[in-house]
Amino acid sequence: MVSIAEFRIHPIGTGTRVSGYVKRDLQVISKIKGLDYQVTPMATILEAEDVQTILKGVEASHLALRSMGAKNFLDPPN
C-alpha cells in the first residue's frame, strides 16, 4: 500500500531567506531510496510504499537543516 504525506518545515531564527534550506532539503530527500516527492508552493508531497520511508525523509530533512545552523523548526499543521 502506498503512503502519502504532505510535509512542511520552517527554520526559525534564520532570517527571511529560506531558499538555501529548501535546496539542501531537496538534495537530502532525493537520495532516499523508494521516496518520491513533489514540491508545491507551500509544501512537499512525500510518497513511498511504507510510512517508515516517509519518516526517514522527514528525519533527514530535520538533520540537514540542523547541520546548516537552524536550531528550531516549525512544522505547521495543514
C-alpha positions as CSV (number, residue, x, y, z in Angstrom):
1,M,0.0,0.0,0.0
2,V,1.3,3.5,-0.9
3,S,1.6,6.1,1.8
4,I,1.4,9.8,1.1
5,A,2.2,12.7,3.4
6,E,2.3,16.5,3.0
7,F,5.5,17.9,4.7
8,R,6.3,21.5,5.6
9,I,9.2,22.6,7.7
10,H,10.2,26.2,8.5
11,P,13.6,27.0,10.1
12,I,13.0,29.6,12.8
13,G,15.5,32.4,13.6
14,T,17.4,32.1,10.3
15,G,16.1,35.2,8.6
16,T,13.6,35.6,5.8
17,R,15.5,33.8,3.0
18,V,14.9,30.1,3.1
19,S,15.8,29.1,-0.5
20,G,19.2,27.6,0.6
21,Y,17.3,25.4,3.2
22,V,14.8,24.3,0.6
23,K,17.6,23.4,-1.8
24,R,19.5,21.4,0.8
25,D,16.3,19.6,2.0
26,L,15.5,18.5,-1.6
27,Q,19.1,17.3,-2.1
28,V,18.8,15.1,1.0
29,I,15.3,13.6,0.4
30,S,16.1,12.9,-3.3
31,K,18.7,10.4,-2.1
32,I,16.4,8.3,-0.1
33,K,15.6,5.1,-1.9
34,G,11.9,4.4,-2.5
35,L,10.9,8.0,-1.6
36,D,9.2,10.0,-4.3
37,Y,8.4,13.7,-3.8
38,Q,6.7,16.6,-5.4
39,V,7.4,20.2,-4.5
40,T,4.4,22.5,-4.3
41,P,4.3,26.3,-3.4
42,M,3.5,25.6,0.2
43,A,4.7,22.0,1.0
44,T,6.4,18.9,-0.3
45,I,4.4,15.8,-1.0
46,L,6.2,12.6,0.0
47,E,5.2,9.2,-1.3
48,A,6.5,5.8,-0.6
49,E,5.5,2.1,-0.2
50,D,5.7,2.4,3.6
51,V,5.4,5.1,6.2
52,Q,8.9,4.4,7.5
53,T,10.5,5.6,4.3
54,I,8.5,8.8,4.6
55,L,9.6,9.3,8.2
56,K,13.2,8.8,7.0
57,G,12.7,11.7,4.7
58,V,11.3,13.9,7.5
59,E,14.2,12.9,9.8
60,A,16.8,13.5,7.1
61,S,15.2,17.0,6.4
62,H,15.5,17.9,10.1
63,L,19.1,16.7,10.3
64,A,20.1,18.6,7.2
65,L,18.6,21.9,8.3
66,R,20.1,21.5,11.7
67,S,23.5,20.9,10.2
68,M,23.1,24.3,8.4
69,G,22.6,26.1,11.7
70,A,18.8,26.0,12.2
71,K,18.1,25.5,15.9
72,N,14.3,25.4,15.9
73,F,11.7,24.4,13.4
74,L,8.0,24.9,12.9
75,D,6.1,22.0,11.3
76,P,2.8,23.7,10.8
77,P,-0.4,21.6,10.6
78,N,-2.5,21.7,7.4
